[in-house]
Amino acid sequence: MKVFIYPTNSLILFDLVERFGHEPLAVMQEISKRVNTPGLDSPPMNITPEDPKIGLKYAAVEVPSGVRGRMALNGPLISKAEAAIIVRDPVVSFGCMGCARTNELVNFLIRAKKIPILDLDYPSNEEEAKEFVYKISQFLKSLGQEEKK
Amino acid sequence: MDNITKMIVINSSKVLPSDVVIKLYESNADVMIKETCFGVMVSGERSVVDKLLSETRKIDPYGIFIKERGFAPGEPNRCRATRRGGARPGFHMLETEEKLLPQIAQGLRALDKGEIPPRKMKKKKLELEKLMEIIKNAEVS
């Protein structure tokens, strides 16, 4: 099953989803498609003026082009998602992930899609980490059973 | 042909990036390998890379973490050497999550042992009566 992860570039979530036998949907895959196509118009990520136009599918025209450009990356992942694992308020909401409005919109769209969602917090100690891993494994197992049905 | 790049982040007391690189070279697969300070980057055809890395994970399942990377190793638009240094974009995320990896490894060990973590008691909100009582007791008579 295709599982959307948030933060969209998380190493831990990507690894755990793949480890438990599902396909993670991460922003790196979208970036890879852009930078590996011949002819790089706008390095480093090749976000061209066309991308905010693609983002119009997810956000209105008066929304800043930064949000729409980011949605051009996140949107296709959301539309492909069959389930989602979301970490609430990740500390690392900066860098490429740093747009608060995009993050809100991504969270809204994924919730509006009415797919199975697991909400979590990043662990801060060993006990929480055990619970974090256990919850993810149980959630992904339940997805496998749903798929069999 | 669908080419991908995956990065292996190593957080293990038993395995070094150089050990993993040797194992990868031994496999003789048609991939590009780059050793880094945090682990290894492997680039090649999707099916080959996926198969190779699932085997590599077995070296230390609790110490090796894998994720996909958008850029190929040494990509001039991304490489710090051609961008005059500074943190590589994505470094901060990696740095933050790397601190959690030992705890996640413990979580995976516990899961393999069949441990079920105890359910956390939900914190109750402070009741109004109790708050009134606290205020009453705090008042200076």
Boltz contact constraints between the chains, C-beta under 6 A:
constraints:
  - contact:
      token1: [A, 9]
      token2: [B, 93]
      max_distance: 6.0
  - contact:
      token1: [A, 11]
      token2: [B, 65]
      max_distance: 6.0
  - contact:
      token1: [A, 11]
      token2: [B, 67]
      max_distance: 6.0
  - contact:
      token1: [A, 11]
      token2: [B, 97]
      max_distance: 6.0
  - contact:
      token1: [A, 12]
      token2: [B, 97]
      max_distance: 6.0
  - contact:
      token1: [A, 12]
      token2: [B, 104]
      max_distance: 6.0
  - contact:
      token1: [A, 14]
      token2: [B, 67]
      max_distance: 6.0
  - contact:
      token1: [A, 15]
      token2: [B, 65]
      max_distance: 6.0
  - contact:
      token1: [A, 15]
      token2: [B, 66]
      max_distance: 6.0
  - contact:
      token1: [A, 28]
      token2: [B, 68]
      max_distance: 6.0
  - contact:
      token1: [A, 28]
      token2: [B, 69]
      max_distance: 6.0
  - contact:
      token1: [A, 28]
      token2: [B, 70]
      max_distance: 6.0
  - contact:
      token1: [A, 31]
      token2: [B, 70]
      max_distance: 6.0
  - contact:
      token1: [A, 32]
      token2: [B, 70]
      max_distance: 6.0
  - contact:
      token1: [A, 35]
      token2: [B, 71]
      max_distance: 6.0
  - contact:
      token1: [A, 43]
      token2: [B, 77]
      max_distance: 6.0
  - contact:
      token1: [A, 44]
      token2: [B, 77]
      max_distance: 6.0
  - contact:
      token1: [A, 44]
      token2: [B, 78]
      max_distance: 6.0
  - contact:
      token1: [A, 92]
      token2: [B, 93]
      max_distance: 6.0
  - contact:
      token1: [A, 92]
      token2: [B, 96]
      max_distance: 6.0
  - contact:
      token1: [A, 95]
      token2: [B, 92]
      max_distance: 6.0
  - contact:
      token1: [A, 123]
      token2: [B, 103]
      max_distance: 6.0
  - contact:
      token1: [A, 126]
      token2: [B, 103]
      max_distance: 6.0
  - contact:
      token1: [A, 126]
      token2: [B, 106]
      max_distance: 6.0
  - contact:
      token1: [A, 129]
      token2: [B, 103]
      max_distance: 6.0
  - contact:
      token1: [A, 129]
      token2: [B, 104]
      max_distance: 6.0
  - contact:
      token1: [A, 129]
      token2: [B, 106]
      max_distance: 6.0
  - contact:
      token1: [A, 129]
      token2: [B, 107]
      max_distance: 6.0
  - contact:
      token1: [A, 130]
      token2: [B, 107]
      max_distance: 6.0
  - contact:
      token1: [A, 130]
      token2: [B, 110]
      max_distance: 6.0
  - contact:
      token1: [A, 130]
      token2: [B, 117]
      max_distance: 6.0
  - contact:
      token1: [A, 131]
      token2: [B, 117]
      max_distance: 6.0
  - contact:
      token1: [A, 133]
      token2: [B, 107]
      max_distance: 6.0
  - contact:
      token1: [A, 133]
      token2: [B, 108]
      max_distance: 6.0
  - contact:
      token1: [A, 133]
      token2: [B, 111]
      max_distance: 6.0
  - contact:
      token1: [A, 134]
      token2: [B, 111]
      max_distance: 6.0
  - contact:
      token1: [A, 134]
      token2: [B, 117]
      max_distance: 6.0
  - contact:
      token1: [A, 137]
      token2: [B, 111]
      max_distance: 6.0
